[in-house]
């Protein structure tokens, strides 16, 4: 159907500048205080420079630190900062990882340049060295504040969940933002108002409780410090960093408790903004915009995500706004020029400038469902021409709503079948699902495979009279009759429809292998029917996912339920939070990491609880999360009603287990 994206409401966009600059692996970009030259640092240790003109010559090599680096993964040359008196002293500070320590070291060093065209590597003066226990979460950003002190961001030391609790440990420099005076002391002095300057912790600490503050920047108008803290599996956050602030990791991730059901929030600083990890996320902090090219962004802190293209803006105390959805995927850092205009550095090469968006032209996704061609609003249960209806063996729990489903594929193009049986639909495909309560449609969701290869989900809310449905710009919760209904945000759609789960949930051979009424009302094999409609080519024989209310063995029905309702998040590389479960149907029971496993996200106040305690649902976190609502609820998004039948099935399976299955 080639449905377009919704009409653009972008107020900003990124435009490629400096056409001669296309350096892969760039991680930091700075304009010298003199205003005449840019400097671009790469993770592998090279720093390039080029003049600050519209069409500069090819960059020249300013320095090469590769011989003294440990790089790869999240290690390498990570940050640079010019001394406030650079025009007088020629001092440049670099943050990088080098040999030493348990795995390697994070190093902060001072270097000197005489002419701004080459760095004297022999001038290196070591300022601070921090041992790294793991290979990731190195942070590494550095910058000078208005107070003249040097700030240094360090991650929690790596691994998952901060296993050594370093971010909350005042005697560790990891998981912190440090502040030191590099113009006094040997090799530095401690600002007298640092939180632990007089004792109780490392005196270098300015703020704590951070997981991986990859990028931070100062507001040129106020001097305030803003940072992006990369999250674990669920939330990315934006923080305004204040003296002595504790940003909660690993007590909290974003606003949610981490590793426990209830967490003390007293004294913890909440993020200014947060957004959900939908399968791959790393927040990239920008700047508070103080330029003039985009008046709509004035005073907003601009940020993006390395894995996405959305540009957000936020002011303290206000909700974030989407500034643009046409950013640059792989943005790794922002830069600011002397006029306060912002630039984005792409890890794959290229520098882009923030500018006012070009007014939207051309077609966009219609506001009204009746205009999409995906559904006849006069007969919403009947598939329109060209649609292929389908039914599932184990439908996903949707708060008791009835559902109708169909899909459109481009003419002449069939779905590909992945090794695990998932269907990979070609670009131009649209999956349509309508939800009904008490016989009336309330929502229709379109899941669209756009021409750029990316999937996106859109929600249409039906009018009270059932005459049509209107496109929602954001998630909502409405009371419909006696039911509260959750309309998901577009980001929540992608949280469940993760890349790891194959995007199109339910469209897999084991779910589709069943009989359905044919055109004449007689039962037919659904896979063969879909093949006749061009959706599949020569569908292989497959073992159907057993119906949860059928006569298959209890364990098989329980595993089928978990597969359909839980495995899209609880599988490798999916946004599974702190749990490390694999709930796919075909995974051997011993490899599910479920039976008698120690809870990693709290015990819900259950005595002697494990994730699954054989014979005892009351001591099984799996059961408790299905029976509850609120922040401990599973599924975590999109549902506000307990699936009592599904929970009873899982409870019966647990109760029937005498021991952990082999």
N, C-alpha and C positions, 0 to 999 in steps of 0.2 A: 504493500500500500504506500510505501515511502512517505509515511507521515512525518512532517517537519517537527522540529522542536517548538515549544511555545514561543510566541512573539517575544523578541528580546526586550527586556526592560533594563538592559545594562546602562550604567552611567559612566563606566570607565572601560577601557580596553588597553591592551598592550600592543605597542607598535615596535617592530624591529628597528633598532638604531645601530650606528657604528658598523656598517656592512662588512668591513674588512675583518671584524673580530668574530671568530667562530672557533673558540677554543673549548674542546671537550674536557669534562671533569672539573670545571670551575666551581669553587665553593665560596669565594668571597670576592667582593668588588668594592673598591673604595676610591673616592676622589681625593687627591692630595689636598691638604689645607691651602696650598697655593692656588688651587683651582685650575691648574693648567694641565694636569695629567691624571689619567685613570690607572689603577693597578688592579690586576685580576690574578687571584691566587688559585691554583689547582690543587686538588687533593693529593696528587702524586708529587708535589713539592716545587713546581715551577711557579714563578710569579712573572707576569707579563705587564708591560706598560705601553700606553699609547696616549697621544695628545688629546685633549678635550676639545675636539672640533667635530663638526657634523660628519665629515667623511675622512677619518684619519687613515694614515698609512697602516700597513700591517703591524701588529704589535711586535715589540722587541722583548727579548728575555731580560728581565731585571735581576732575577736570582734563580738558582736551582739548588734546593735543599734535599733533593731525592737521596743523596748518599747518606744522609743522617736521619732519614725517616723510617718508621714502620708505617706502611700504608696498606690500603685495601679494607673492604668492609666499611666500617665507620672511622677508621684510623687514617692518619695522614696529616698534611698541612691543613689546619682547620680554621684559623682566624688570624687577622692582622689588624693593627691599629697604629695610626700615626700619633706621635707625641703632640700634645697641644702646642708646644713650641717647636714643631718640626721645621718651620721656616728658618729657625735660628740654629737648632742643634742637629737636624737631620736624623733624628732617632725614629726607628720603626720597630714595633713589637710584633712578634709572631708567636702563635700557639700551634704546637704540632706534637705528634706522638713519635717517640724514639725508643731505641732498644733500652732494656733495663726493666726492673720491677718484676712482679710475678708473671706478667704477660708482656707489658711494655710500660712506658712512662708517658704521662702528659707533661709537656715542657712549655714554659713561658720564658721567652728570651727577648733581650734587647739587641737590635742591630743598628748599624749606621750606614748612611749613604751620603756621599759628598755632593752629588749632582742630580740625584733623582733618577738616573739612568741605569745605575748598577748598584747592587747591595754588597757591602763588604762582609762576606761570611766569616772572615777571621775576626770581625769585631764582636762576635756573639758574646753576650754577657748573660749567663743563666740567672734568671730571677726566681723561678719557682719550679720545682719538680714534684709530681704527684704520681705514686705508683698506681697502676691500673690492674685490678684483679681479673678482669675479663676483657674481651675484645670489643665490646660495644658500649654504647651510652657514654661516649667520651666528651660530649658537649664541645667545648673548645672555642667558643666565641669570646672575643675580648673587645673592650672599648673604653674610652675615657669619658667620664661624666663631667658635668659642668663644674663639679668640685675639684677637678684636676686629678682625681684618683683613677687608677686603672681597675676595671671590673673584669672578672674572669669567670665564665660559666663552666661548670663541670657536671656531667651526668652522674648517676648513682653508682657507677662502676661496672654495670652490665649484668648479664644473665637475665632472668625474668623475675619480676616481683621484688627486686632488691633483696636477695636472700640474706645478705649480711646487715640489712637495716642501716645502711650507711647514710641515706638521705636524711634520716631523723637523728643521726648520731652527731652531736656537736663536737666530738673529738675527731671527726673525719671531714676532710675537705670535699669528699664526693657527694653529689646530689645538692650542691650549693652554688650560689653566686658569691664570689669573693670580692673584696675591695681592699686594695693596698695602695700605698704611697710610694711610687717608684722614684721619686725625687728626694727621698730622705731615707736614712737608715742604710743598712748593708745586708742584703741587697735591696731591702725595702723597709718601710716603716708601717705601723698600723694606725689608721685613723682613730682618733681617741673615742669617737662615738660608735665604733663597730660594736655589735651586740656582746661579744665576748672579749672585748679589748682588756677588760679588767679580770678575766678568768671565767671559768665555767665551760670553756670550749675553745676551739681554735680561733685565735684572734682575727684571722683573715676573713672569717665568715661575715657576709653582709645579709644574706637570706638563705633559708634552708628548705628542705622538703620538696626538692625538684627531682624529676626523673631523668630528663635529658633536655636541658634548655639549649637547643641547637643554635638558635639565633635570638639575640636581644638587641634593642636599640633605644636611644634616648630621644625624647621629644625636644626638638630644638627650641620650642617656645617656652616650655616649662621646666625642662631638665628631668622630667619623670622617666622612669625606666620601664619599658614594656618588653615582655618575653613570650615566646611560644614554647610550651613544654610538651614534648612528644609523649603521648600516652602509651599504655600497655596494649590492650586489645579493644577497649570500648570507647574511651573519650580522649580527644585532643583538646588542649586548653590554652587559652591566652590569659596571661597574668600581668597585672601591674605590680612590679617588684618594689617593695618598700623596705626600709631599714628594719631588720629584725623579723621580717615576715616569714611565717612558716606556711608553705604552700601545700602541705598535706600528704605528699607521697612518702611512704607507701601505706599511710592510713586511709587515704582516699585517692581515687582516680577521678578527676573532675569533681563533681558534686557528690559522687557515689562513694559509699564505703568500699574499701578494697580488702579482700581477704577476711572479712568479718561482717556480721549482720548489722551490728550497731557500732558506731565509732564516735568517739568524742570529738566534736567539732570545735570546742572552745579553743580559741587562740589560733585556729587555722584560717588562712586567708582563702576565700573562695575565688575561683577564676572569674575574670571579667566576662569571658565567653568560653563556650565549649561546643564541640560538635562530635558527632558519632563516627567512629571508625567503621567503615562499611566494607572492610576486607583488605585494606591497605591504606595507611594514613601516616603522615608526618607533617605536623603543622610547621609552617615557615613564617616566622615573624617578620613583619616589615617595619614601617615607621608610622607615627602620627603624621598625617598629611598636612603640610604647611605650605604647599605650593599654590599656584593660581590657575593652573591649566584645567583643573577639575573642581569647580566651586562646590559641587555636591558632596565631595569627599572631605571638605575642609574640617579639620579637627578630629577626624576619625582615624583610629589605628587600623592600618591596612595589613591584611595577612592572607595567606593562601595555604594550600597543601601540596606537598611534593608530588603526590600521585593524582592530583586533580587539576581542574582548570578554573575553579570558582575563586573569585576575589571577594573577600568580605571586608567590611568596615565596622568598627564598634567604638562607642564612647562609653566611658565608665558610667554605670548605672542605667544604661539603655540596652535594648536588645540589638544583637548584630543585624546588619543588613547586607544583602547581596549587592555588591557594587558591579559585578560583572561575571558572566559565566564563560567568557572567551579568553581566559588567561592562558598561560603557557604551562603545559604539563612538564614536570621536572624542574620547576622553579626551586632553586636551592637557597637563594639569598636575595635580599633587596639592597639597594644603595640609594643614596640621596645626594643631589648636587647642591651647589651653593644657593640656589633659589628655592630649595625645598621640594623640587620635583623628584619623583621616584622612578627607579629603574629596577628591573627584575633580571636576575642572572639565571640562565638555564644551564643545568648540569650537562645537557647534551650539546651545548654550544649556542652562543647567541646572547645578545643583551637587548632588552625591551624596555621601552619607556611607557609610563602610565600617561594616558591622555583621555580626553572626553570621548565617549563612545560615538561611533558613527550611527546616526539614526537608523532604526530597524526598517528594512525593506523586504519585500517578498512575503510569501505565505508563512503562516505559523500554525501551530496546533490550534484547532478551533476551540473557542471558549465553551461551545455547546456540544454535547455528545452527539446530538442528531446530525451535526455537520461533519462528523469524522468519517462516516461510512462504515463504522465498525459495528453498528447496532441499529436496528429499527426501533425507535423509541415507542412506536405504536404496538410493537409485539416483541418486547425485549428478551423473551425466552427462545425465540426462533432464530437460528443462525442465518445471517444474510447470505446472499449469493457469494460464492468464492470462499466462504469460511468452512473450516473443518472442525466440527464439534468433537469434544472428547470428554471422557469420564475417567476417574481415577479409582483404583482399588482401595486406597487409604487416603481420603481427603485430609488436607491440613485443617486443623481446628480453627474455626473462624467465629468464635463466640456464638455458635448455634445457628448461624445463618445458612440458608440454602444457597447453592451456587450453580450457575450455568457457565460453561467454558467453551471457547472456541479459539481458533487461531487462523491467521492469514499468512500465507507464504507467497513470495513473488512467483509469478507463473513460470513453470518450467524448472524451478529450483526446489530440491528436496532437502530435508534435514539430514545432517550427518550424525552418525551414531558413534559416540565416544566409547572407549574401552569399558567404562563402567555402566554403559547403557543409557547415559544421558543423551538427549537430543540437542544438537547444536543447530539452531535455526539460522538461516542466512540473513544477511542484512536486508532490511526492508520488511522483515516479518513483524507481526503484531500479535500478541497474546491478549485475549479479552476475557475478563472474569466479572460477572455481575453477582452481587450479593443481595439476597432478599430476606426480609423479616416479616413474618405474618403475611406472606404472599405478595408483599409490595417491594419493589426494588429500592434500595437505599444508596448503593454505591456501585459504580463500574470502574474497574481498574484496567488501564492499558499498559502493557509492558512492551516497549518499542525498541527494536534493534535498528538504530539510526544508521544512516549511510556512512557515518564516520567510524562505524564498527563498534560504537559504544551502546550499551543498553541504558534505558531510563524508564522509570515508572511514573505514571500520572493517574491521579484520582479524580473522578467525576462524581459529585454528590447530586443525587436525584432531588428534584423539587418535591414538596409535600404531596402534590397532586399526581405525582408520577408521570408528568408530561414530558420532562426532559431532565438532563443532568448537566451541571456546570463544572468546569475545570477549576480545581482548587490550586491556589498558588502555594499553600503550605499545609502542614498537618493541622487537623482540627479534632475536637471531641464534641459531639452533639448528643443531646437527649432525644431519642426517637421513640415515641410511645413510652413504654416502660423500660426501655433499654438505653444504656449509654453506649454509643458507637464511636470507635476510634478510626478516623480517617488518617492514614499514615502520611508522614512527610515524605518527600521524594528521597531524601537521604535514608530514611528508615526502610524504604523499599529496597535500596541497594544493600542495606545491612543484612537483610535476609537473603536476597538474591545475589549472594556473593559470587565472586569469580571461582572460588574453590568449590562451590556447590553447583557450578554449571549454569548459573544465571536463571534458567527457566525451571523453577521448582515444579516437581510433579511430572514434567515431560521427560519421562524415562521409561524404557521398555517394560520394566517390572511393574510399574504403575499402570501402564496402558494395556498390558496383556490381560484382556478380559472380554467378555461378550457384552455387546450393547445392541439396542434395537436398530435394525437396518432401516432403509427407506420404506420398506414394506411392513415394518413393525416386527419382523421376525428377528431372532437373535443372530448376530454375526460376530466374527472375530474382529475386535477393534483394530488390531495391528494391520490386518489385511484391508479393512475398510480405509484406514489412513493411507495405506499404500495405493489404493485405488484412487484416492484423491490427490496423489502426488506428494504427500507429506513424507512418506518413507519409500525407500527402494529396497526390495527384497528383505523384509524384516526377518531377523533370525528367530529361532525358537528361544524362548526365555521362560524362566520360572517366575510366575506371577507373584507379586507382593500379596500375601494372604490378607483377606479382609479381617479387620479387628473383631468383628462380631460373627465371624464364620466358624467353621468346625476344624480349622487347623490347630495343631498343638499350641498350648498356651504360650510357650516361650517364643514360637514363631510369630504369633500375633502381637506379642509385646514388642519384639524386635522390629516388626513392621511399623508399629505405632511410633516408636522412637526414630526410626529411619525417616518417616514422613514428616514428623513434627519437630524433630530436634537436630537431626544430623546436618542440616544446612549450615548450622553454626558449629556444632560439635563434631568436627573432623579436622584433619591437618590443614593448616594455612587459612582456616576460616576464623571469623571474629568470635571466638569461643570464650572470651573473657579469661578469667584465671583458671578455670577448669581445663584439663587436658584430655577430654574425653573424645572417643571416636565412636559415634553411635550409628554408623552406617550398618545396614542389615548384614552385609556379607563379611564384615570384620569378625574374625574369631573372637569368641566371648572373652578369652583371656587377654586379648589385646585392646579391649574397650577402655581400659584404665578406669573401670567403674566399680566392680565388686570389691568390697572391703577397702576401697581407696580412701585415704585420709582427705577430708574436705580442705580445699584450698581457698574457699570463699566464705568461710564461716560455717558454724555447725547449727545455726538456726535454733540454738538453745536446746538441742536434742542431746540427751545423755548418751555418751559412748557412740556417737553417730559416725557412720561412714557414708560414702556416696550411695552404696547399696549394701545393706546388711542382710544376708540370706535369712529368710524366714521371718523377718521383722521389718515391715514397712515403717513402723513408728520410729525406727532408728535409722531410716534411709533418707538422706538428703534429696535423692531423686524424687521420692514420693512427696516430701514436704514442700518442695518448690512447686510441684504441680498443684498442690492443694491450696496454696497461698496466693495472695494478691499483693500489689505494691512493689517495692524495690527488690524483693527477694523472689518475685514471680518468674516462672519459666513457662512459656516463652517470654523473653524480656521485653518485646515490643509488640504492639498491634493487638493485644488481647487484654480484656478487662473482666472476663468471665472464666471461671474454672471449668475445665472439661471434666465433669464428674465421671462420665463413662470411661474416658481415657485414663483418668487417675485410678479408677477402680481396676481397670485392666492391668496397669502397672503394679498396683498393690497386690493383686492376685498372683502375678508372676513372682514378685519378691517373696510373698508368703509361701509359695510353692517350692522355693529353692531351699534345699537342705544344706548346700554348700556352694561356693563359687563355681560356676560352670567352667569346664575345661576349654 
